[in-house]
Amino acid sequence: MRESRVPSILQIPELKSRILFTLGLLAVFRIGAHIPTPGIDTVALSAFFAELTRSGGTIMQFFDLFTGGALSQLTIFALGIMPYISASIILELLTVVVPHLERLKKEGESGRKKISQYTRYGTVFLSTIQGFGIAVGIEQMTSPTGAAIVPEPGWSFRLMTVLTLVAGTSFIMWLGEQITERGIGNGISLVIFAGIVVGLPGAIMNTFRLLSTGEIQPFVMIIITILMISVVALVVWFEAGQRRIRIQYPKRVVGRKMAGGQDSHLPLKVNTSGVIPPIFASSMILFPATIAQFSSVGWLKDLSAMLTPPNPFYVVLTIILIFFFAYFYTAIIFNPMDVAENLRKYGGFVPGRRPGKPTADFIDRTLSRLTFLGAIYLSAIVILPTYLVQWFNVPFYFGGTALLIVVGVAVDTQRQIESHLVMRNYEGFLKRGRIRGR
C-alpha cells in the first residue's frame, strides 16, 4: 500500500519548514498588496479602473493581472515584480553585446552574483522611472463622475509615490530571493503565481453565479470544463517536452583503468523561450492600444479597436510577434556553437556528426524546428481564450500568459518537492511516474 504523500512531506522537518516559510512570505506579499499608496482617493480610482475594464483591454489591466490587483488599487506593491523581470531580461540581452557581462556569465557563481547585483540596480532604476510615470499620469486622471483620483497633486505626492513604489518593488524582490534560498521553488515565479491565482476563487464564484442565473447553460459549462482541463494537460505536456540528442564519450585509458565510453544526452526543450514571447507580444500590442484609448483622434480610436481581441488584425499580429520573440529569445539564451565546443573539449560527440561546426549546425537545425513547434503551441494557448469568450460568451479567467505561468510554476514547485522526497528515499509526490526535467 502506498503511503500518503502529504504525511511524507510532513515527516521531513527541512522540507516542512521550507514550505511553511514559503507560505508565510507569500502571505506577507498578499497583505502588502492591500496597503494603499498615500494621497490616493481609492473610491475614485476603483471607479476609473471599472470604466477601463468596460471599455476594453489595456496594458494596465495586463500588468494588474500579475500584481494580483495591486496596480488597480495603487497599493505599495502596485509595480509588482515586473521591473525585476524587465531588468533580468535586459541584462540577459546585454550579455550578448557587452564583453564584460559575457565574461561575468562564464565565471560561474561569482559572476552570477555580480550579474544579480546589476539586476537589482536595474530594478531600482526601472521602478523609479515607472513610479514617476504613474505618479504624473494618475494626477491627470479622474473618475467617471469627475472626481480627482489625487486630491492634492504636486511634487510632494510624486516623490512620496515614487519612494513608496520603489520600496515596495524592492521588498518584493527581497521576498522572492528569500523564498528561492530558504523556501521551496523559484521565489520570483511564486510571487507572480500568487498574484495570478488570488483571483481564481472570485472567478469560480462568478461562474457558479452565472450558472445559477441561467446565463451559462449546464451543457456549455461541461464543454468549458473539458476544454480547460485539456488545455492545462496540453501545457503540462509541452512544458515537459524534450528532444534528447544522443551524446557519446569515447573510452580512455586513465592509469590502469578504462574510463569513459558511456552514453549521455543533450535535452532540448520544445518551448525553450518559456513565457517571454507571450509577455513581450502582449506588452507591445497593448501599449499602443492603451495610448490610443486615451486619445480623441479618430484614427487612433480605430487603431485601438484593431488592437483589441478578437479583431483578426490583433490575432495575426500576436502570432507574428510570438514567433519573432520565440526565435529571438531562444537565440539569445542558447548558443549551439558554445555547446558544440564544450562537447569537443570533454571528448563528447553526436553519433554521425563531426565535432565542431557540423555538430553546432545539427543542434541549431534541431532547435529551430523545436522552436517552430513551441511557437505554434504558445500562439494557440494565447489566442484560444479569445475565441472561447467569443463563442460561449462567458469569462475565461485562466488563459494565455497567465495559464502558462501558473502551470509552469506549479510543475517546477512540484518537481522540487519531489526531489526532496526522492533524496530521502520516499516515493515521489506523484503516485505514478515523474515529470521529466524541463
TORKEKOL-214894 format. One record per residue (C-alpha): residue number from 1; residue in three letters; z, x, y. Coordinates in steps of 0.1 Angstrom, whole numbers, plus 5000, padded with zeros to 4 digits. Example, Ala and Ser with C-alpha at 12.3 -4.5 7.8 and 13.67 -1.06 7.14 Angstrom:
{1 "ALA" {5078 5123 4955}}
{2 "SER" {5071 5137 4989}}
//
This chain:
{1 "MET" {5000 5000 5000}}
{2 "ARG" {4990 5014 5034}}
{3 "GLU" {5019 5016 5058}}
{4 "SER" {5015 5001 5093}}
{5 "ARG" {5000 5023 5119}}
{6 "VAL" {5024 5013 5147}}
{7 "PRO" {5055 5024 5128}}
{8 "SER" {5037 5057 5121}}
{9 "ILE" {5033 5062 5158}}
{10 "LEU" {5069 5054 5165}}
{11 "GLN" {5081 5078 5138}}
{12 "ILE" {5066 5108 5157}}
{13 "PRO" {5090 5115 5186}}
{14 "GLU" {5065 5136 5206}}
{15 "LEU" {5037 5110 5203}}
{16 "LYS" {5061 5082 5211}}
{17 "SER" {5073 5100 5243}}
{18 "ARG" {5038 5108 5253}}
{19 "ILE" {5027 5071 5250}}
{20 "LEU" {5058 5058 5269}}
{21 "PHE" {5052 5085 5296}}
{22 "THR" {5016 5074 5300}}
{23 "LEU" {5025 5037 5302}}
{24 "GLY" {5052 5045 5328}}
{25 "LEU" {5028 5063 5351}}
{26 "LEU" {5002 5036 5348}}
{27 "ALA" {5029 5011 5358}}
{28 "VAL" {5036 5032 5389}}
{29 "PHE" {4999 5031 5397}}
{30 "ARG" {4998 4993 5394}}
{31 "ILE" {5029 4990 5416}}
{32 "GLY" {5013 5011 5443}}
{33 "ALA" {4981 4990 5441}}
{34 "HIS" {5001 4961 5457}}
{35 "ILE" {5017 4980 5487}}
{36 "PRO" {4996 4972 5518}}
{37 "THR" {4985 4997 5544}}
{38 "PRO" {5004 4993 5577}}
{39 "GLY" {4987 4975 5605}}
{40 "ILE" {4966 4950 5584}}
{41 "ASP" {4966 4912 5586}}
{42 "THR" {4964 4906 5549}}
{43 "VAL" {4956 4869 5552}}
{44 "ALA" {4925 4876 5574}}
{45 "LEU" {4915 4905 5550}}
{46 "SER" {4916 4882 5520}}
{47 "ALA" {4895 4856 5537}}
{48 "PHE" {4870 4883 5547}}
{49 "PHE" {4865 4895 5512}}
{50 "ALA" {4864 4860 5498}}
{51 "GLU" {4834 4854 5521}}
{52 "LEU" {4818 4886 5509}}
{53 "THR" {4822 4875 5473}}
{54 "ARG" {4804 4842 5480}}
{55 "SER" {4776 4859 5499}}
{56 "GLY" {4767 4884 5471}}
{57 "GLY" {4775 4918 5457}}
{58 "THR" {4783 4947 5480}}
{59 "ILE" {4793 4983 5474}}
{60 "MET" {4829 4975 5485}}
{61 "GLN" {4831 4949 5456}}
{62 "PHE" {4817 4975 5432}}
{63 "PHE" {4843 5001 5441}}
{64 "ASP" {4870 4974 5443}}
{65 "LEU" {4865 4969 5405}}
{66 "PHE" {4876 5005 5398}}
{67 "THR" {4907 5002 5420}}
{68 "GLY" {4920 4971 5404}}
{69 "GLY" {4916 4950 5436}}
{70 "ALA" {4934 4976 5458}}
{71 "LEU" {4904 4980 5481}}
{72 "SER" {4900 4943 5488}}
{73 "GLN" {4937 4942 5497}}
{74 "LEU" {4935 4976 5515}}
{75 "THR" {4967 4989 5498}}
{76 "ILE" {4978 5026 5498}}
{77 "PHE" {4956 5031 5468}}
{78 "ALA" {4925 5015 5483}}
{79 "LEU" {4903 5046 5478}}
{80 "GLY" {4914 5048 5442}}
{81 "ILE" {4903 5078 5422}}
{82 "MET" {4866 5077 5432}}
{83 "PRO" {4869 5106 5458}}
{84 "TYR" {4882 5128 5430}}
{85 "ILE" {4853 5118 5407}}
{86 "SER" {4828 5124 5435}}
{87 "ALA" {4843 5158 5442}}
{88 "SER" {4842 5167 5405}}
{89 "ILE" {4805 5157 5403}}
{90 "ILE" {4797 5177 5434}}
{91 "LEU" {4814 5208 5421}}
{92 "GLU" {4796 5204 5388}}
{93 "LEU" {4763 5202 5406}}
{94 "LEU" {4771 5232 5428}}
{95 "THR" {4778 5254 5398}}
{96 "VAL" {4740 5255 5392}}
{97 "VAL" {4732 5268 5427}}
{98 "VAL" {4763 5287 5437}}
{99 "PRO" {4767 5320 5417}}
{100 "HIS" {4804 5323 5424}}
{101 "LEU" {4811 5289 5409}}
{102 "GLU" {4788 5297 5380}}
{103 "ARG" {4808 5328 5373}}
{104 "LEU" {4841 5309 5375}}
{105 "LYS" {4828 5284 5350}}
{106 "LYS" {4822 5312 5325}}
{107 "GLU" {4856 5328 5330}}
{108 "GLY" {4874 5304 5307}}
{109 "GLU" {4909 5290 5315}}
{110 "SER" {4914 5310 5348}}
{111 "GLY" {4880 5299 5361}}
{112 "ARG" {4887 5263 5352}}
{113 "LYS" {4919 5263 5371}}
{114 "LYS" {4902 5277 5402}}
{115 "ILE" {4875 5250 5400}}
{116 "SER" {4902 5224 5396}}
{117 "GLN" {4918 5237 5428}}
{118 "TYR" {4885 5235 5446}}
{119 "THR" {4881 5199 5433}}
{120 "ARG" {4915 5190 5448}}
{121 "TYR" {4905 5203 5482}}
{122 "GLY" {4872 5184 5479}}
{123 "THR" {4891 5152 5470}}
{124 "VAL" {4913 5155 5502}}
{125 "PHE" {4882 5162 5523}}
{126 "LEU" {4862 5132 5510}}
{127 "SER" {4893 5110 5512}}
{128 "THR" {4898 5119 5548}}
{129 "ILE" {4861 5110 5556}}
{130 "GLN" {4862 5078 5537}}
{131 "GLY" {4896 5068 5550}}
{132 "PHE" {4885 5073 5586}}
{133 "GLY" {4853 5053 5580}}
{134 "ILE" {4873 5024 5565}}
{135 "ALA" {4897 5025 5594}}
{136 "VAL" {4870 5024 5621}}
{137 "GLY" {4849 4999 5602}}
{138 "ILE" {4877 4974 5595}}
{139 "GLU" {4887 4974 5631}}
{140 "GLN" {4854 4957 5639}}
{141 "MET" {4857 4931 5612}}
{142 "THR" {4871 4896 5615}}
{143 "SER" {4878 4868 5591}}
{144 "PRO" {4855 4837 5588}}
{145 "THR" {4879 4819 5613}}
{146 "GLY" {4875 4847 5638}}
{147 "ALA" {4910 4863 5633}}
{148 "ALA" {4911 4901 5637}}
{149 "ILE" {4919 4920 5605}}
{150 "VAL" {4935 4947 5626}}
{151 "PRO" {4957 4930 5653}}
{152 "GLU" {4963 4963 5671}}
{153 "PRO" {4934 4987 5667}}
{154 "GLY" {4933 5022 5682}}
{155 "TRP" {4938 5058 5672}}
{156 "SER" {4974 5052 5660}}
{157 "PHE" {4961 5028 5635}}
{158 "ARG" {4932 5051 5624}}
{159 "LEU" {4954 5081 5620}}
{160 "MET" {4981 5061 5601}}
{161 "THR" {4954 5046 5578}}
{162 "VAL" {4937 5080 5571}}
{163 "LEU" {4971 5096 5563}}
{164 "THR" {4981 5067 5541}}
{165 "LEU" {4948 5065 5521}}
{166 "VAL" {4946 5103 5516}}
{167 "ALA" {4982 5104 5504}}
{168 "GLY" {4975 5075 5481}}
{169 "THR" {4944 5092 5465}}
{170 "SER" {4963 5125 5462}}
{171 "PHE" {4991 5107 5444}}
{172 "ILE" {4967 5090 5420}}
{173 "MET" {4951 5124 5413}}
{174 "TRP" {4985 5138 5405}}
{175 "LEU" {4993 5109 5383}}
{176 "GLY" {4961 5115 5363}}
{177 "GLU" {4968 5152 5359}}
{178 "GLN" {5003 5145 5347}}
{179 "ILE" {4990 5120 5321}}
{180 "THR" {4965 5145 5309}}
{181 "GLU" {4991 5172 5305}}
{182 "ARG" {5022 5153 5293}}
{183 "GLY" {5008 5120 5282}}
{184 "ILE" {4981 5108 5259}}
{185 "GLY" {4944 5105 5267}}
{186 "ASN" {4925 5116 5298}}
{187 "GLY" {4946 5107 5328}}
{188 "ILE" {4918 5101 5353}}
{189 "SER" {4899 5079 5329}}
{190 "LEU" {4930 5059 5320}}
{191 "VAL" {4937 5053 5357}}
{192 "ILE" {4901 5038 5361}}
{193 "PHE" {4907 5019 5328}}
{194 "ALA" {4939 5004 5341}}
{195 "GLY" {4922 4993 5373}}
{196 "ILE" {4894 4975 5354}}
{197 "VAL" {4914 4958 5327}}
{198 "VAL" {4940 4944 5351}}
{199 "GLY" {4916 4916 5359}}
{200 "LEU" {4910 4907 5323}}
{201 "PRO" {4939 4882 5319}}
{202 "GLY" {4928 4863 5350}}
{203 "ALA" {4892 4863 5338}}
{204 "ILE" {4903 4849 5304}}
{205 "MET" {4924 4822 5320}}
{206 "ASN" {4895 4812 5343}}
{207 "THR" {4872 4810 5313}}
{208 "PHE" {4896 4786 5295}}
{209 "ARG" {4899 4766 5327}}
{210 "LEU" {4861 4762 5328}}
{211 "LEU" {4861 4753 5291}}
{212 "SER" {4888 4726 5296}}
{213 "THR" {4870 4711 5326}}
{214 "GLY" {4837 4709 5307}}
{215 "GLU" {4819 4734 5330}}
{216 "ILE" {4813 4755 5299}}
{217 "GLN" {4803 4739 5266}}
{218 "PRO" {4821 4750 5234}}
{219 "PHE" {4788 4760 5218}}
{220 "VAL" {4779 4781 5248}}
{221 "MET" {4814 4797 5247}}
{222 "ILE" {4808 4806 5210}}
{223 "ILE" {4775 4822 5218}}
{224 "ILE" {4790 4842 5247}}
{225 "THR" {4819 4854 5225}}
{226 "ILE" {4795 4866 5198}}
{227 "LEU" {4774 4884 5224}}
{228 "MET" {4804 4901 5239}}
{229 "ILE" {4816 4913 5205}}
{230 "SER" {4781 4925 5197}}
{231 "VAL" {4778 4944 5230}}
{232 "VAL" {4812 4961 5225}}
{233 "ALA" {4802 4971 5190}}
{234 "LEU" {4769 4985 5203}}
{235 "VAL" {4787 5005 5230}}
{236 "VAL" {4811 5020 5204}}
{237 "TRP" {4782 5029 5181}}
{238 "PHE" {4761 5045 5208}}
{239 "GLU" {4791 5064 5223}}
{240 "ALA" {4799 5079 5189}}
{241 "GLY" {4763 5085 5180}}
{242 "GLN" {4752 5121 5175}}
{243 "ARG" {4722 5142 5164}}
{244 "ARG" {4735 5171 5144}}
{245 "ILE" {4713 5202 5144}}
{246 "ARG" {4720 5224 5113}}
{247 "ILE" {4731 5259 5121}}
{248 "GLN" {4732 5287 5096}}
{249 "TYR" {4751 5321 5098}}
{250 "PRO" {4738 5350 5076}}
{251 "LYS" {4760 5368 5052}}
{252 "ARG" {4775 5401 5064}}
{253 "VAL" {4795 5428 5047}}
{254 "VAL" {4828 5434 5065}}
{255 "GLY" {4846 5463 5049}}
{256 "ARG" {4847 5454 5012}}
{257 "LYS" {4843 5417 5017}}
{258 "MET" {4813 5394 5022}}
{259 "ALA" {4817 5373 5053}}
{260 "GLY" {4796 5345 5068}}
{261 "GLY" {4769 5326 5050}}
{262 "GLN" {4784 5292 5059}}
{263 "ASP" {4766 5263 5075}}
{264 "SER" {4776 5245 5106}}
{265 "HIS" {4760 5221 5130}}
{266 "LEU" {4754 5216 5167}}
{267 "PRO" {4763 5180 5177}}
{268 "LEU" {4741 5165 5205}}
{269 "LYS" {4753 5131 5218}}
{270 "VAL" {4729 5103 5222}}
{271 "ASN" {4745 5095 5256}}
{272 "THR" {4752 5130 5269}}
{273 "SER" {4754 5119 5306}}
{274 "GLY" {4781 5093 5300}}
{275 "VAL" {4787 5067 5327}}
{276 "ILE" {4774 5088 5355}}
{277 "PRO" {4738 5073 5356}}
{278 "PRO" {4751 5037 5360}}
{279 "ILE" {4776 5046 5386}}
{280 "PHE" {4751 5066 5407}}
{281 "ALA" {4724 5040 5403}}
{282 "SER" {4747 5011 5413}}
{283 "SER" {4760 5030 5443}}
{284 "MET" {4725 5039 5456}}
{285 "ILE" {4714 5003 5453}}
{286 "LEU" {4745 4986 5467}}
{287 "PHE" {4749 5009 5497}}
{288 "PRO" {4717 4998 5515}}
{289 "ALA" {4723 4962 5503}}
{290 "THR" {4757 4963 5520}}
{291 "ILE" {4744 4978 5552}}
{292 "ALA" {4716 4952 5553}}
{293 "GLN" {4741 4924 5547}}
{294 "PHE" {4759 4931 5579}}
{295 "SER" {4727 4932 5599}}
{296 "SER" {4710 4903 5616}}
{297 "VAL" {4675 4918 5614}}
{298 "GLY" {4652 4897 5593}}
{299 "TRP" {4635 4923 5571}}
{300 "LEU" {4669 4939 5564}}
{301 "LYS" {4681 4905 5552}}
{302 "ASP" {4651 4903 5529}}
{303 "LEU" {4659 4938 5516}}
{304 "SER" {4694 4927 5508}}
{305 "ALA" {4681 4898 5488}}
{306 "MET" {4657 4921 5469}}
{307 "LEU" {4685 4945 5460}}
{308 "THR" {4707 4917 5446}}
{309 "PRO" {4706 4907 5409}}
{310 "PRO" {4688 4890 5392}}
{311 "ASN" {4659 4899 5415}}
{312 "PRO" {4631 4917 5394}}
{313 "PHE" {4629 4945 5420}}
{314 "TYR" {4667 4951 5416}}
{315 "VAL" {4663 4952 5378}}
{316 "VAL" {4633 4976 5378}}
{317 "LEU" {4649 4999 5404}}
{318 "THR" {4681 5000 5385}}
{319 "ILE" {4663 5011 5353}}
{320 "ILE" {4643 5038 5371}}
{321 "LEU" {4675 5052 5387}}
{322 "ILE" {4694 5052 5354}}
{323 "PHE" {4666 5071 5337}}
{324 "PHE" {4664 5096 5365}}
{325 "PHE" {4701 5103 5366}}
{326 "ALA" {4704 5104 5328}}
{327 "TYR" {4679 5132 5326}}
{328 "PHE" {4691 5149 5358}}
{329 "TYR" {4728 5150 5349}}
{330 "THR" {4721 5160 5313}}
{331 "ALA" {4700 5190 5326}}
{332 "ILE" {4730 5199 5348}}
{333 "ILE" {4757 5199 5322}}
{334 "PHE" {4738 5211 5292}}
{335 "ASN" {4716 5243 5292}}
{336 "PRO" {4697 5248 5259}}
{337 "MET" {4689 5284 5267}}
{338 "ASP" {4726 5292 5270}}
{339 "VAL" {4733 5275 5237}}
{340 "ALA" {4704 5295 5220}}
{341 "GLU" {4717 5328 5235}}
{342 "ASN" {4752 5321 5222}}
{343 "LEU" {4739 5313 5188}}
{344 "ARG" {4719 5346 5187}}
{345 "LYS" {4749 5365 5199}}
{346 "TYR" {4770 5353 5170}}
{347 "GLY" {4742 5356 5144}}
{348 "GLY" {4736 5318 5141}}
{349 "PHE" {4701 5303 5139}}
{350 "VAL" {4684 5270 5133}}
{351 "PRO" {4666 5270 5100}}
{352 "GLY" {4628 5272 5106}}
{353 "ARG" {4632 5283 5142}}
{354 "ARG" {4631 5318 5156}}
{355 "PRO" {4662 5328 5177}}
{356 "GLY" {4659 5328 5215}}
{357 "LYS" {4634 5307 5234}}
{358 "PRO" {4619 5289 5203}}
{359 "THR" {4654 5276 5194}}
{360 "ALA" {4660 5266 5231}}
{361 "ASP" {4627 5247 5232}}
{362 "PHE" {4636 5229 5200}}
{363 "ILE" {4671 5219 5213}}
{364 "ASP" {4655 5209 5246}}
{365 "ARG" {4629 5186 5229}}
{366 "THR" {4656 5170 5207}}
{367 "LEU" {4679 5165 5237}}
{368 "SER" {4651 5149 5257}}
{369 "ARG" {4644 5124 5230}}
{370 "LEU" {4681 5116 5227}}
{371 "THR" {4684 5112 5265}}
{372 "PHE" {4655 5088 5265}}
{373 "LEU" {4672 5066 5239}}
{374 "GLY" {4705 5069 5257}}
{375 "ALA" {4689 5058 5290}}
{376 "ILE" {4674 5027 5273}}
{377 "TYR" {4709 5019 5259}}
{378 "LEU" {4725 5024 5294}}
{379 "SER" {4699 5002 5311}}
{380 "ALA" {4704 4974 5285}}
{381 "ILE" {4742 4974 5289}}
{382 "VAL" {4739 4974 5328}}
{383 "ILE" {4712 4947 5330}}
{384 "LEU" {4725 4924 5302}}
{385 "PRO" {4754 4908 5322}}
{386 "THR" {4730 4899 5350}}
{387 "TYR" {4709 4877 5326}}
{388 "LEU" {4740 4863 5308}}
{389 "VAL" {4753 4850 5341}}
{390 "GLN" {4718 4835 5349}}
{391 "TRP" {4712 4820 5315}}
{392 "PHE" {4746 4805 5309}}
{393 "ASN" {4758 4800 5345}}
{394 "VAL" {4792 4815 5336}}
{395 "PRO" {4811 4845 5349}}
{396 "PHE" {4808 4876 5328}}
{397 "TYR" {4837 4898 5336}}
{398 "PHE" {4831 4928 5314}}
{399 "GLY" {4796 4942 5318}}
{400 "GLY" {4776 4972 5329}}
{401 "THR" {4795 5002 5340}}
{402 "ALA" {4830 4986 5336}}
{403 "LEU" {4823 4979 5299}}
{404 "LEU" {4811 5015 5293}}
{405 "ILE" {4842 5029 5309}}
{406 "VAL" {4867 5006 5292}}
{407 "VAL" {4852 5011 5257}}
{408 "GLY" {4847 5048 5261}}
{409 "VAL" {4883 5054 5273}}
{410 "ALA" {4897 5032 5246}}
{411 "VAL" {4878 5051 5219}}
{412 "ASP" {4888 5085 5233}}
{413 "THR" {4925 5075 5236}}
{414 "GLN" {4925 5061 5200}}
{415 "ARG" {4910 5093 5188}}
{416 "GLN" {4937 5114 5204}}
{417 "ILE" {4964 5092 5188}}
{418 "GLU" {4946 5096 5155}}
{419 "SER" {4946 5134 5158}}
{420 "HIS" {4984 5134 5164}}
{421 "LEU" {4988 5113 5132}}
{422 "VAL" {4965 5134 5111}}
{423 "MET" {4982 5166 5122}}
{424 "ARG" {5015 5153 5108}}
{425 "ASN" {5000 5141 5075}}
{426 "TYR" {4998 5104 5085}}
{427 "GLU" {4967 5084 5078}}
{428 "GLY" {4946 5076 5108}}
{429 "PHE" {4953 5048 5132}}
{430 "LEU" {4922 5030 5118}}
{431 "LYS" {4925 5017 5082}}
{432 "ARG" {4891 5029 5071}}
{433 "GLY" {4872 5060 5083}}
{434 "ARG" {4874 5076 5116}}
{435 "ILE" {4853 5075 5147}}
{436 "ARG" {4831 5106 5148}}
{437 "GLY" {4836 5131 5176}}
{438 "ARG" {4817 5123 5207}}
//
